[in-house]
Amino acid sequence: MKREGLDKYKKLAAVVMLILLVTVCAAVIVVNRNSAGKEDNLTAQEISDSKDEDQDDEDADDVTDSSEETDPDQSTTDISDVSNAGNTGDPAKDDTTGQNTQGETKKEEVPSTSVTVPETPAVSAPEVNRNPGSTGYTVVIDPGHQSRGDSTKEPNGPGSSVMKARVTGGTRGVSSGVYEYQTNLTVALQLKAELQKRGYQVYMTRESHDVNISNMERAQYAANVGADIAVRLHCNGVNNASVSGALALAPSGSNPYVAYLSEPSIRLSRCVLNAYCNATGMRNQGVSTSDTMTGINWSAVPVTILEMGYMTNSTDDLNMQNAAYQQRMVYGIADGIDDYFGL
């Protein structure tokens, strides 16, 4: 009997130990699951925080990379036969619109100098040579902007109460890192030589970067030298890097200052833009009218602003820095001027 009682006690003790062991194991499993749940929750929160930080960085980049070329007061009207479909940026960028201060909005380094060949093949034109001054026409070329802007105000037009900055620094190449004022002058100097070779008398509003010439003064200079036309060279910039192409600006028929110049200025703009795009293969965004440009409103001669391409578009930007492409740009502009004068 004693032996049987001892055996029963041992069996009971074994059962109790087994129950305790199972209980301990279950407790350990529960603790581990809770710990894993906390880790999962922490990981999810960390991922969420990381995404928020990434979004904040992207938002900051969007602000930093903005070309700030949009003028909220700018009003333009498309009057070209060429469609402007897909042009999501403000085409009416002038020296007097929003300024990109140097080094603030674009990359500091110049990563590449490769050039993308335009999808539309350019048309090769025969070289034109005429005797010096033989055309009897005088052209003023205005390379837009300068190395340092001047925020001092000047009237937007004769007798205007609207005051705008004298001149701004312009935009900058998103891939090349080259400033707009540099590109404008580089092309303008080559255009001067080409037009002289074609028999034109040519004047430049500036031939260096270290100047301080306002938009009003540039327009008045054209009248002072007896110019027949003024061609203002610029590069465009918008927040959408996919926007590319060239466009031209002229005063409208309801311009409060120079309505009488609207028709010849629109014709000049069409001639120059069409020939330019034909020579370069650049996408033609058409001619628009603008009545808020100081350089247009003070003009006394037919005037066009040629936006040669978008420095905020990598392809346009790199193309405009290529020497061979620049030659095509120059030939195109010169061909357009010939066309305007019927030569």
Rosetta silent file (secondary structure, phi, psi, omega in degrees, C-alpha in Angstrom):
SEQUENCE: MKREGLDKYKKLAAVVMLILLVTVCAAVIVVNRNSAGKEDNLTAQEISDSKDEDQDDEDADDVTDSSEETDPDQSTTDISDVSNAGNTGDPAKDDTTGQNTQGETKKEEVPSTSVTVPETPAVSAPEVNRNPGSTGYTVVIDPGHQSRGDSTKEPNGPGSSVMKARVTGGTRGVSSGVYEYQTNLTVALQLKAELQKRGYQVYMTRESHDVNISNMERAQYAANVGADIAVRLHCNGVNNASVSGALALAPSGSNPYVAYLSEPSIRLSRCVLNAYCNATGMRNQGVSTSDTMTGINWSAVPVTILEMGYMTNSTDDLNMQNAAYQQRMVYGIADGIDDYFGL
SCORE:     score description
SCORE:     0.000 S_00000001
   1 L     0.000  -42.738  179.396    0.000    0.000    0.000 S_00000001
   2 H   -62.300  -39.591 -178.958    2.806    2.352    0.872 S_00000001
   3 H   -65.681  -40.703  179.990    4.494    1.606   -2.445 S_00000001
   4 H   -64.642  -38.824  179.122    1.254    2.254   -4.375 S_00000001
   5 H   -66.014  -37.507  178.551    0.785    5.559   -2.527 S_00000001
   6 H   -65.782  -40.183  179.348    4.322    6.589   -3.346 S_00000001
   7 H   -63.425  -42.022  179.109    3.792    5.800   -7.019 S_00000001
   8 H   -62.621  -38.839 -179.616    0.604    7.874   -7.079 S_00000001
   9 H   -63.580  -42.549 -179.784    2.471   10.778   -5.440 S_00000001
  10 H   -63.464  -42.724  179.912    5.230   10.581   -8.044 S_00000001
  11 H   -63.367  -40.436  179.447    2.699   10.551  -10.880 S_00000001
  12 H   -64.078  -42.412  179.455    0.879   13.549   -9.366 S_00000001
  13 H   -63.484  -39.134  179.889    4.146   15.419   -8.958 S_00000001
  14 H   -65.420  -39.304  178.355    5.064   14.695  -12.576 S_00000001
  15 H   -64.357  -42.723  179.684    1.712   16.004  -13.753 S_00000001
  16 H   -62.406  -42.784  179.257    2.133   19.152  -11.676 S_00000001
  17 H   -63.175  -39.527  179.475    5.644   19.717  -13.093 S_00000001
  18 H   -64.200  -42.040  178.916    4.343   19.213  -16.617 S_00000001
  19 H   -62.612  -43.370  179.049    1.565   21.753  -16.029 S_00000001
  20 H   -62.157  -41.665 -179.449    4.076   24.254  -14.637 S_00000001
  21 H   -64.063  -43.604  178.799    6.383   23.716  -17.602 S_00000001
  22 H   -62.834  -41.082 -179.630    3.551   24.234  -20.088 S_00000001
  23 H   -62.545  -44.277  179.398    2.465   27.367  -18.214 S_00000001
  24 H   -63.337  -43.273  179.727    5.984   28.792  -18.278 S_00000001
  25 H   -62.424  -42.737  179.311    6.364   28.057  -21.989 S_00000001
  26 H   -61.826  -40.704  179.392    3.033   29.680  -22.758 S_00000001
  27 H   -63.478  -40.808  179.429    4.049   32.762  -20.788 S_00000001
  28 H   -63.497  -41.442 -179.955    7.324   33.008  -22.687 S_00000001
  29 H   -62.752  -43.386  179.950    5.502   32.748  -26.018 S_00000001
  30 H   -62.585  -43.817  179.123    3.079   35.494  -25.023 S_00000001
  31 H   -61.074  -44.008 -179.385    5.917   37.777  -23.923 S_00000001
  32 H   -63.817  -40.079  179.025    7.786   37.194  -27.178 S_00000001
  33 H   -64.140  -42.892  178.939    4.692   37.938  -29.244 S_00000001
  34 H   -63.059  -40.339  179.325    4.065   41.168  -27.385 S_00000001
  35 H   -64.806  -42.462  178.945    7.685   42.161  -27.825 S_00000001
  36 H   -63.817  -38.816  178.179    7.535   41.380  -31.550 S_00000001
  37 H   -61.531  -41.859  178.020    4.347   43.407  -31.870 S_00000001
  38 H   -63.444  -41.599  179.337    6.025   46.404  -30.273 S_00000001
  39 H   -64.373  -41.234  178.419    8.989   46.041  -32.601 S_00000001
  40 H   -61.897  -43.497  179.364    6.662   45.807  -35.610 S_00000001
  41 H   -63.029  -41.431  179.688    4.790   48.903  -34.476 S_00000001
  42 H   -64.504  -42.377  179.316    8.043   50.771  -33.949 S_00000001
  43 H   -62.296  -42.787  178.920    9.288   49.729  -37.370 S_00000001
  44 H   -63.219  -39.797  179.367    6.078   50.896  -39.005 S_00000001
  45 H   -66.891  -40.545  178.916    6.295   54.223  -37.178 S_00000001
  46 H   -62.791  -40.854  178.480    9.915   54.612  -38.173 S_00000001
  47 H   -63.417  -43.524  178.713    9.007   53.945  -41.798 S_00000001
  48 H   -60.925  -44.376  179.021    6.190   56.465  -41.604 S_00000001
  49 H   -62.870  -39.790 -179.338    8.502   59.064  -40.073 S_00000001
  50 H   -63.186  -41.591  178.587   11.103   58.343  -42.730 S_00000001
  51 H   -63.246  -40.121  179.466    8.560   58.883  -45.505 S_00000001
  52 H   -62.678  -41.210  179.277    7.501   62.142  -43.914 S_00000001
  53 H   -65.425  -41.206  178.423   11.133   63.283  -43.775 S_00000001
  54 H   -61.337  -41.967 -179.618   11.675   62.279  -47.407 S_00000001
  55 H   -64.661  -39.803  177.579    8.586   64.228  -48.436 S_00000001
  56 H   -60.910  -40.368  179.085    9.823   67.263  -46.506 S_00000001
  57 H   -65.044  -41.187  179.390   13.143   67.007  -48.354 S_00000001
  58 H   -64.227  -41.152  178.887   11.369   66.780  -51.704 S_00000001
  59 H   -62.432  -39.779  179.232    9.238   69.789  -50.847 S_00000001
  60 H   -65.308  -39.940  178.654   12.368   71.704  -49.904 S_00000001
  61 H   -64.316  -39.192  179.218   14.008   70.679  -53.174 S_00000001
  62 H   -59.722  -40.131  179.804   10.956   71.830  -55.106 S_00000001
  63 H   -69.518  -42.097 -177.966   11.273   75.247  -53.514 S_00000001
  64 H   -66.889  -40.014 -175.321   15.023   75.389  -54.057 S_00000001
  65 H   -83.877   -5.263 -179.349   14.890   74.239  -57.682 S_00000001
  66 L   -61.327  131.543 -179.756   12.040   76.551  -58.623 S_00000001
  67 L   -77.072  -10.513  174.707   13.146   78.859  -61.403 S_00000001
  68 L    51.513   38.687 -177.481   10.883   81.575  -59.970 S_00000001
  69 L   -94.998   -8.552 -174.364   10.209   82.924  -63.433 S_00000001
  70 L   -78.293  131.487  177.312    6.437   83.232  -63.119 S_00000001
  71 L  -106.733  112.316 -176.096    5.037   86.722  -62.903 S_00000001
  72 L   -62.462  -20.088  179.878    1.562   86.673  -61.273 S_00000001
  73 L   -93.260   -1.395 -174.361    0.719   89.920  -63.023 S_00000001
  74 L   -74.619  134.887  177.025    1.850   88.653  -66.413 S_00000001
  75 L  -130.143  124.314  179.607   -0.761   88.391  -69.131 S_00000001
  76 E  -129.942  154.369  176.944   -0.052   86.843  -72.515 S_00000001
  77 E  -130.875  127.039  178.928   -2.143   85.916  -75.510 S_00000001
  78 E   -76.660  122.786  179.905   -1.138   83.290  -78.048 S_00000001
  79 L  -122.507   13.874 -176.165   -1.487   84.728  -81.539 S_00000001
  80 L   -89.163  156.047  172.464    0.591   82.202  -83.475 S_00000001
  81 L   -75.614  -13.717 -178.582   -0.557   79.730  -86.079 S_00000001
  82 L   -89.108  134.086 -177.320    1.655   77.240  -84.252 S_00000001
  83 L   -68.458  143.595  174.868   -0.012   75.321  -81.405 S_00000001
  84 L  -102.276   17.899 -177.872    1.178   75.916  -77.844 S_00000001
  85 L   -56.054  133.522  178.292   -0.201   72.594  -76.622 S_00000001
  86 L    91.898   -6.283  178.659    1.853   71.230  -73.758 S_00000001
  87 L   -83.879   95.156 -175.831    3.340   74.563  -72.734 S_00000001
  88 L   -91.555   -5.175 -179.420    2.593   74.476  -69.036 S_00000001
  89 L   -95.928  170.387  177.556    4.977   77.249  -68.083 S_00000001
  90 L   -83.155  113.082 -175.891    4.558   80.986  -68.183 S_00000001
  91 L   -75.259  -14.380 -170.690    6.081   82.071  -71.496 S_00000001
  92 L   -91.063   46.954  178.460    6.163   85.743  -70.626 S_00000001
  93 L   -81.857  129.976 -177.658    9.364   85.692  -68.646 S_00000001
  94 L  -132.395  174.757  172.386   11.316   88.959  -68.891 S_00000001
  95 L   -56.537  -27.252 -173.464   14.171   90.707  -67.143 S_00000001
  96 L   -94.255    5.039  175.714   11.480   92.318  -65.023 S_00000001
  97 L   -94.535 -168.235 -174.185    9.850   89.129  -63.812 S_00000001
  98 L   -53.425  141.678 -174.060   10.916   86.871  -60.938 S_00000001
  99 L  -104.197  141.087  168.421   14.667   86.620  -60.495 S_00000001
 100 L   -97.558  106.809  177.568   16.836   83.560  -59.953 S_00000001
 101 L   -68.966  145.848 -169.774   19.653   84.744  -57.769 S_00000001
 102 L   -64.536  133.041  174.377   22.881   83.138  -58.807 S_00000001
 103 L    83.194   -5.667 -175.887   23.742   79.811  -57.238 S_00000001
 104 L   -93.661  -25.910 -169.131   20.466   79.484  -55.314 S_00000001
 105 L  -115.018   -8.382 -177.095   18.270   77.599  -57.707 S_00000001
 106 L  -133.559  173.616 -179.071   20.409   75.259  -59.761 S_00000001
 107 L   -65.430  144.408  179.663   23.251   72.758  -59.414 S_00000001
 108 L   -79.149  -35.605 -176.796   26.673   74.174  -58.684 S_00000001
 109 L   -88.459  160.398  175.931   28.613   71.570  -60.666 S_00000001
 110 L  -106.754   98.819 -170.282   28.555   71.009  -64.413 S_00000001
 111 L   -76.866  -26.658 -172.325   27.974   67.256  -64.682 S_00000001
 112 L  -156.663  150.347  175.786   27.905   66.751  -68.438 S_00000001
 113 L  -122.705   14.820  179.307   28.476   68.428  -71.761 S_00000001
 114 L   -69.660  153.404 -176.008   26.855   65.767  -73.925 S_00000001
 115 L  -122.063  133.787  176.141   24.294   66.956  -76.424 S_00000001
 116 L   -91.515  125.547  179.881   21.027   65.345  -77.380 S_00000001
 117 L   -70.753  131.031 -179.118   20.269   65.597  -81.093 S_00000001
 118 L   -58.990  146.940  179.568   16.820   67.163  -81.631 S_00000001
 119 L   -64.931  -37.783  178.850   14.074   64.812  -82.760 S_00000001
 120 L   -88.317  117.287 -177.714   13.150   67.175  -85.602 S_00000001
 121 L   -63.796  138.244  178.172   16.072   67.427  -88.048 S_00000001
 122 L   -77.383  154.181  179.699   17.298   70.947  -88.684 S_00000001
 123 L   -96.974  125.921  179.531   17.316   72.359  -92.178 S_00000001
 124 L   -81.465  128.173  179.601   20.719   73.372  -93.531 S_00000001
 125 L  -109.260  147.133  178.330   20.729   76.784  -95.180 S_00000001
 126 L   -65.732  149.040  179.917   23.387   78.073  -97.571 S_00000001
 127 L   -67.682  138.556 -177.284   25.865   80.545  -96.127 S_00000001
 128 L  -110.669  128.729  176.903   24.913   84.169  -96.772 S_00000001
 129 L  -133.378  129.695  176.625   27.494   86.869  -97.470 S_00000001
 130 L  -133.697  163.000  176.850   26.793   90.493  -98.389 S_00000001
 131 L   -64.649  145.607 -179.097   28.878   93.628  -98.543 S_00000001
 132 L   -52.873  127.174  176.799   29.218   95.449  -95.184 S_00000001
 133 L    70.314    8.647 -172.740   26.205   97.650  -94.551 S_00000001
 134 L   -70.241  -22.013 -178.421   24.741   96.787  -97.934 S_00000001
 135 L   -74.762  -26.228 -176.415   21.257   95.994  -96.650 S_00000001
 136 L    78.475    7.138 -179.573   20.804   99.508  -95.281 S_00000001
 137 L  -107.874  146.281  179.092   19.158   98.073  -92.156 S_00000001
 138 E  -115.953  130.431 -178.390   20.256   98.503  -88.557 S_00000001
 139 E  -119.366  133.581  171.295   19.650   95.832  -85.937 S_00000001
 140 E  -104.917  127.876  175.927   20.018   96.139  -82.171 S_00000001
 141 E  -106.136  127.550  177.765   20.679   92.908  -80.305 S_00000001
 142 E  -113.958  101.721  174.151   19.884   92.869  -76.602 S_00000001
 143 E   -72.299  110.181 -172.957   21.448   89.926  -74.717 S_00000001
 144 L   -58.965  148.779  175.649   18.994   89.688  -71.816 S_00000001
 145 L    70.972 -171.133  179.656   20.005   90.100  -68.187 S_00000001
 146 L  -166.286  174.259 -172.292   23.460   90.695  -66.721 S_00000001
 147 L   -64.106  -31.419  178.584   25.691   89.187  -64.045 S_00000001
 148 L  -130.761  131.581  178.473   24.004   91.078  -61.214 S_00000001
 149 L   -74.383  165.622  177.023   20.412   92.190  -61.036 S_00000001
 150 E  -132.988  107.454 -175.960   19.304   95.645  -59.968 S_00000001
 151 E   -81.120    0.366  173.977   16.096   95.695  -57.940 S_00000001
 152 E   -57.004  140.990 -173.622   15.829   99.485  -58.174 S_00000001
 153 E   -88.207  150.807  173.067   12.445  100.296  -59.681 S_00000001
 154 E  -142.924  157.786 -178.347   11.641  101.941  -63.016 S_00000001
 155 E   -63.296  140.794  179.991    8.313  102.614  -64.782 S_00000001
 156 L   -67.818  -19.782  177.314    6.849   99.668  -66.662 S_00000001
 157 L  -165.284  170.661  179.581    6.132  102.030  -69.578 S_00000001
 158 L   -56.476  121.737  179.595    6.123  105.722  -70.440 S_00000001
 159 L    75.394    6.003 -177.564    4.042  107.522  -67.811 S_00000001
 160 L   -74.655  143.379  174.178    3.216  104.260  -66.047 S_00000001
 161 L   -89.820   -9.143  177.073    2.566  104.198  -62.306 S_00000001
 162 L   -79.922  125.312 -178.122    3.549  100.512  -62.264 S_00000001
 163 E  -111.420  134.546  179.465    7.135  100.158  -61.113 S_00000001
 164 E  -131.846  161.186  179.328    9.255   97.095  -61.826 S_00000001
 165 E   -57.336  142.351 -178.934   12.855   96.051  -61.157 S_00000001
 166 E   -58.859  -44.434 -178.370   15.354   97.605  -63.554 S_00000001
 167 E  -168.468  147.879  178.689   16.861   94.225  -64.448 S_00000001
 168 L  -120.195  175.437 -174.045   17.246   90.767  -62.933 S_00000001
 169 L   -82.616  -18.339  179.639   19.829   88.000  -63.110 S_00000001
 170 L    87.012 -170.914 -177.100   17.795   85.444  -65.084 S_00000001
 171 L   -97.448 -168.088 -177.368   17.685   81.663  -64.793 S_00000001
 172 E  -150.164  147.870 -177.677   20.391   78.970  -64.911 S_00000001
 173 L   -64.465  126.561 -177.743   20.969   75.690  -66.732 S_00000001
 174 L   -68.275  -28.770  179.513   19.627   72.710  -64.805 S_00000001
 175 L  -109.738  -37.459 -177.610   22.286   70.406  -66.304 S_00000001
 176 L   -80.885  -28.565 -175.454   24.992   72.718  -67.647 S_00000001
 177 L    77.969    0.896 -178.712   25.105   75.056  -64.649 S_00000001
 178 L   -79.143  139.528  178.894   25.570   77.957  -67.089 S_00000001
 179 E   -77.715  151.600  179.972   23.759   81.178  -66.266 S_00000001
 180 H   -59.894  -44.015 -177.440   21.205   82.594  -68.664 S_00000001
 181 H   -60.515  -28.972  177.363   22.981   85.938  -68.986 S_00000001
 182 H   -72.016  -46.680  179.256   26.084   84.047  -70.165 S_00000001
 183 H   -61.602  -43.722 -179.347   24.216   82.024  -72.790 S_00000001
 184 H   -57.407  -45.083 -178.265   22.395   85.119  -74.040 S_00000001
 185 H   -72.213  -37.982  178.888   25.636   87.007  -74.618 S_00000001
 186 H   -57.862  -46.444  179.767   27.458   84.028  -76.138 S_00000001
 187 H   -70.736  -39.339 -177.717   24.775   83.645  -78.794 S_00000001
 188 H   -62.464  -40.509  179.982   24.377   87.412  -79.263 S_00000001
 189 H   -65.275  -38.401  176.912   28.055   87.960  -80.080 S_00000001
 190 H   -69.232  -36.213  178.363   27.926   85.236  -82.723 S_00000001
 191 H   -66.862  -37.942  177.167   24.706   86.698  -84.107 S_00000001
 192 H   -57.523  -48.543 -179.225   26.327   90.115  -84.352 S_00000001
 193 H   -62.725  -40.453 -179.206   29.156   88.688  -86.473 S_00000001
 194 H   -66.576  -42.749 -179.525   26.719   86.766  -88.672 S_00000001
 195 H   -67.809  -36.844  176.286   24.479   89.788  -89.289 S_00000001
 196 H   -63.328  -39.449  177.664   27.465   91.978  -90.110 S_00000001
 197 H   -64.320  -26.612 -179.974   28.555   89.361  -92.628 S_00000001
 198 L   -91.415    6.709  172.930   25.077   89.589  -94.132 S_00000001
 199 L    94.470   15.656  178.565   25.354   93.344  -94.605 S_00000001
 200 L   -95.292  150.978  167.036   23.580   94.706  -91.523 S_00000001
 201 E   -86.934  126.467 -172.660   24.674   97.517  -89.239 S_00000001
 202 E  -125.504  134.298  173.488   24.602   95.932  -85.767 S_00000001
 203 E  -123.697  148.254  178.660   24.611   97.405  -82.263 S_00000001
 204 E  -117.785  139.055  176.021   24.656   95.539  -78.957 S_00000001
 205 L   -71.706  -27.406  174.063   23.143   96.772  -75.700 S_00000001
 206 L  -153.291  150.811  176.186   25.971   95.020  -73.869 S_00000001
 207 L  -129.477   15.033  174.762   29.097   93.073  -74.762 S_00000001
 208 L  -148.042  169.911 -178.569   30.152   92.060  -71.247 S_00000001
 209 L   -89.065  -28.683 -174.722   28.499   90.713  -68.116 S_00000001
 210 L   -86.180   71.420  179.986   29.658   93.358  -65.674 S_00000001
 211 L  -134.842  171.063  172.120   27.172   96.062  -66.617 S_00000001
 212 L  -141.117   87.058 -176.927   24.072   97.661  -65.134 S_00000001
 213 L  -122.332  121.172 -176.799   21.656   98.500  -67.946 S_00000001
 214 L   -76.714  167.179  177.829   17.932   98.562  -67.247 S_00000001
 215 H   -64.550  -39.388  177.291   15.232   97.242  -69.533 S_00000001
 216 H   -61.952  -45.261 -178.807   14.004  100.767  -70.206 S_00000001
 217 H   -65.264  -34.931  178.461   17.525  101.883  -71.110 S_00000001
 218 H   -65.508  -42.277  178.447   17.996   98.932  -73.461 S_00000001
 219 H   -66.277  -41.743 -179.134   14.817   99.827  -75.330 S_00000001
 220 H   -67.446  -31.826  178.813   15.766  103.500  -75.518 S_00000001
 221 H   -60.658  -40.434 -179.465   19.220  102.585  -76.813 S_00000001
 222 H   -60.032  -40.353  178.582   17.684  100.973  -79.904 S_00000001
 223 H   -69.928  -38.001 -176.782   15.907  104.216  -80.757 S_00000001
 224 H   -65.147  -30.887 -178.998   19.003  106.306  -80.052 S_00000001
 225 L   -94.232    3.721  177.888   21.147  104.420  -82.582 S_00000001
 226 L    74.663   34.930 -178.658   18.434  104.506  -85.255 S_00000001
 227 L   -67.367  148.556  173.197   17.668  100.792  -85.227 S_00000001
 228 L   -87.179  -32.010  176.876   15.088   99.361  -87.599 S_00000001
 229 E  -146.418  160.339  173.261   14.366   96.460  -85.249 S_00000001
 230 E  -124.476  128.122  179.058   15.359   95.216  -81.780 S_00000001
 231 E  -115.521  114.150 -177.534   15.966   91.530  -81.123 S_00000001
 232 E  -102.495  122.938 -176.262   16.079   90.597  -77.474 S_00000001
 233 E  -101.456  128.570  179.440   17.634   87.201  -76.684 S_00000001
 234 E  -140.721  167.261  168.103   16.576   85.226  -73.637 S_00000001
 235 E  -120.530  150.172 -175.044   16.339   81.673  -72.313 S_00000001
 236 E   -95.440  167.306  177.010   13.243   80.378  -70.595 S_00000001
 237 L  -161.720  129.568  176.895   12.702   78.662  -67.257 S_00000001
 238 L  -139.386  174.123 -177.914    9.711   77.013  -65.570 S_00000001
 239 L   -78.824  -15.405 -179.055    9.115   74.549  -62.726 S_00000001
 240 L   -96.392  108.643 -175.047    8.236   71.695  -65.097 S_00000001
 241 L   -68.301  -14.279 -179.364   11.457   70.131  -66.417 S_00000001
 242 L   -82.554  -14.253 -178.810    9.611   68.372  -69.242 S_00000001
 243 L   -75.025  129.055 -178.769    8.634   71.651  -70.936 S_00000001
 244 L  -142.667  166.947  176.279   10.895   72.426  -73.888 S_00000001
 245 L   118.937  179.500 -178.601   10.994   74.524  -77.031 S_00000001
 246 E  -119.507  152.036  177.064   11.275   78.103  -78.212 S_00000001
 247 E  -148.540  167.561  179.434    8.756   80.936  -78.287 S_00000001
 248 E  -134.318  152.472 -177.665    8.638   84.642  -79.101 S_00000001
 249 E  -124.251  145.188  178.934    6.900   87.634  -77.515 S_00000001
 250 E  -149.858  161.381  177.717    5.557   90.854  -79.002 S_00000001
 251 L   -71.957  152.605  178.850    3.223   93.670  -77.894 S_00000001
 252 L   -87.775  170.225  178.519   -0.506   93.274  -78.503 S_00000001
 253 L   -70.288  -11.546  177.529   -2.732   95.586  -80.502 S_00000001
 254 L  -108.089   14.450  177.811   -4.164   96.903  -77.226 S_00000001
 255 L   -58.101  128.662 -175.837   -0.812   97.662  -75.613 S_00000001
 256 L   -70.336  -10.597 -175.761   -1.285  100.993  -73.789 S_00000001
 257 L  -115.153  -40.446 -172.489    2.174  102.232  -74.823 S_00000001
 258 L  -134.853   42.749 -179.856    3.186  100.747  -78.174 S_00000001
 259 H   -57.905  -31.841 -178.631    0.061   99.388  -79.848 S_00000001
 260 H   -67.116  -16.826  179.167    1.295  100.825  -83.155 S_00000001
 261 H   -93.783   -1.848 -173.734    4.263   98.444  -82.998 S_00000001
 262 H   -60.784  -53.783 -175.074    2.126   95.345  -82.540 S_00000001
 263 H   -60.610  -51.420  179.425    1.720   94.279  -86.173 S_00000001
 264 H   -66.956  -30.752  179.511    5.375   94.654  -87.249 S_00000001
 265 H   -70.463  -39.029  176.697    6.579   93.170  -83.950 S_00000001
 266 H   -65.639  -41.286  178.713    4.340   90.125  -84.330 S_00000001
 267 H   -64.796  -42.537  177.151    5.539   89.667  -87.901 S_00000001
 268 H   -60.805  -43.729 -179.161    9.159   90.013  -86.792 S_00000001
 269 H   -61.973  -42.464  179.122    8.549   87.485  -84.010 S_00000001
 270 H   -64.812  -44.690 -179.305    7.014   84.974  -86.419 S_00000001
 271 H   -60.848  -47.650 -177.464    9.804   85.337  -88.945 S_00000001
 272 H   -67.666  -46.995 -176.740   12.551   84.909  -86.349 S_00000001
 273 H   -64.642  -46.147 -178.154   10.884   82.094  -84.396 S_00000001
 274 H   -63.607  -42.931  179.306    9.924   80.001  -87.411 S_00000001
 275 H   -67.918  -37.403  179.213   13.375   80.282  -88.993 S_00000001
 276 H   -62.321  -49.098 -179.734   15.037   79.596  -85.646 S_00000001
 277 H   -68.160  -32.323  176.827   13.048   76.416  -85.039 S_00000001
 278 H   -65.340  -37.260 -177.762   13.557   75.351  -88.654 S_00000001
 279 H   -79.297  -31.385 -174.019   17.317   75.674  -88.271 S_00000001
 280 H  -101.929  -20.714 -172.161   17.633   74.056  -84.856 S_00000001
 281 L    80.173    6.213  178.979   14.831   71.512  -84.749 S_00000001
 282 L   -65.657  142.483  177.505   13.664   73.183  -81.533 S_00000001
 283 L   -62.310  130.895 -176.731    9.987   72.670  -80.701 S_00000001
 284 E   -91.354  111.288 -179.926    8.016   75.724  -81.855 S_00000001
 285 E   -93.134   -0.851  173.227    5.772   77.027  -79.063 S_00000001
 286 E    90.827  179.708 -179.495    4.517   79.936  -81.116 S_00000001
 287 E  -104.288  133.835  175.933    4.253   83.702  -80.726 S_00000001
 288 E  -123.441  155.323  175.714    2.458   85.280  -77.785 S_00000001
 289 E  -100.560  145.956  177.869    1.651   88.898  -77.011 S_00000001
 290 E  -143.192  136.252 -179.443    2.615   90.572  -73.768 S_00000001
 291 L  -118.271   15.636 -179.843    1.929   94.096  -72.547 S_00000001
 292 L  -116.281    7.406  179.173    3.726   93.977  -69.192 S_00000001
 293 L   -85.729  121.975  179.888    7.320   93.774  -70.409 S_00000001
 294 H   -59.579  -42.945 -178.573    9.285   96.925  -69.656 S_00000001
 295 H   -65.750  -24.344  174.991   11.658   96.278  -72.558 S_00000001
 296 H   -83.639  -45.782 -173.373    8.704   96.028  -74.943 S_00000001
 297 H   -65.850  -23.999  178.991    6.673   98.922  -73.531 S_00000001
 298 L   -95.946    0.321 -176.507    9.539  101.394  -73.868 S_00000001
 299 L   -71.685  147.972  175.710   10.470  100.327  -77.386 S_00000001
 300 L  -116.914    3.010  179.566   10.218  102.778  -80.284 S_00000001
 301 L  -133.651  159.481  176.263   10.985  100.201  -82.989 S_00000001
 302 L   -52.529  135.026 -172.062    9.532   96.769  -83.850 S_00000001
 303 E  -137.895  145.447  172.239   10.736   94.390  -81.165 S_00000001
 304 E  -134.858  144.256  169.949   10.747   90.678  -80.436 S_00000001
 305 E  -108.067  114.357  178.121   11.811   88.705  -77.397 S_00000001
 306 E   -97.778  114.659  172.312   13.085   85.314  -78.495 S_00000001
 307 E   -87.513  102.565 -167.002   13.052   82.705  -75.730 S_00000001
 308 E   -71.794  -17.928 -178.968   15.651   80.419  -77.286 S_00000001
 309 E   164.988  172.536 -177.557   14.905   77.354  -75.137 S_00000001
 310 E   -98.147  116.791  176.554   14.291   76.179  -71.602 S_00000001
 311 L   -74.438  -11.378  175.578   17.304   76.050  -69.323 S_00000001
 312 L   -88.382   -1.396  173.321   15.107   74.080  -66.928 S_00000001
 313 L  -108.345  124.689 -172.044   14.900   71.312  -69.537 S_00000001
 314 H   -59.396  -42.259 -178.783   18.075   69.234  -69.696 S_00000001
 315 H   -65.352  -50.125  177.916   17.999   68.661  -73.468 S_00000001
 316 H   -58.229  -45.131 -176.636   17.367   72.311  -74.336 S_00000001
 317 H   -59.083  -52.261 -177.470   19.934   73.404  -71.784 S_00000001
 318 H   -68.624  -36.351  176.200   22.749   71.178  -73.043 S_00000001
 319 H   -58.512  -45.099 -175.289   21.924   71.851  -76.688 S_00000001
 320 L   -70.137   -9.529  176.476   22.219   75.593  -76.145 S_00000001
 321 L   -99.220   -3.571 -178.228   25.724   75.148  -74.707 S_00000001
 322 L   -88.071  130.685 -174.002   26.978   73.160  -77.702 S_00000001
 323 H   -60.299  -43.502 -179.573   29.057   75.154  -80.206 S_00000001
 324 H   -66.004  -39.468  178.963   27.652   73.448  -83.301 S_00000001
 325 H   -67.670  -38.304  178.012   24.116   73.873  -82.067 S_00000001
 326 H   -60.741  -35.751  178.272   24.762   77.541  -81.274 S_00000001
 327 H   -63.411  -38.808  177.354   25.804   78.059  -84.881 S_00000001
 328 H   -68.307  -36.744  176.345   22.454   76.708  -86.011 S_00000001
 329 H   -59.562  -46.306 -178.366   20.719   78.986  -83.510 S_00000001
 330 H   -64.330  -46.869  178.991   22.540   81.987  -84.959 S_00000001
 331 H   -59.539  -40.643 -179.621   21.830   81.033  -88.579 S_00000001
 332 H   -63.037  -45.753  179.347   18.168   80.569  -87.743 S_00000001
 333 H   -63.338  -44.077  179.589   17.800   83.984  -86.112 S_00000001
 334 H   -63.534  -39.920  177.367   19.665   85.659  -88.961 S_00000001
 335 H   -62.189  -38.777  179.159   17.505   83.857  -91.527 S_00000001
 336 H   -65.589  -37.431  177.785   14.421   85.121  -89.731 S_00000001
 337 H   -68.508  -41.432  174.225   15.686   88.700  -89.836 S_00000001
 338 H   -56.932  -43.590 -178.398   16.400   88.327  -93.555 S_00000001
 339 H   -63.089  -41.850 -179.567   12.874   87.040  -94.005 S_00000001
 340 H   -60.586  -40.075 -179.301   11.398   89.993  -92.130 S_00000001
 341 H   -88.620    1.411  178.058   13.186   92.455  -94.417 S_00000001
 342 L    72.973   30.642 -178.035   12.411   90.397  -97.519 S_00000001
 343 L   -98.173    0.000    0.000   16.050   89.581  -98.266 S_00000001
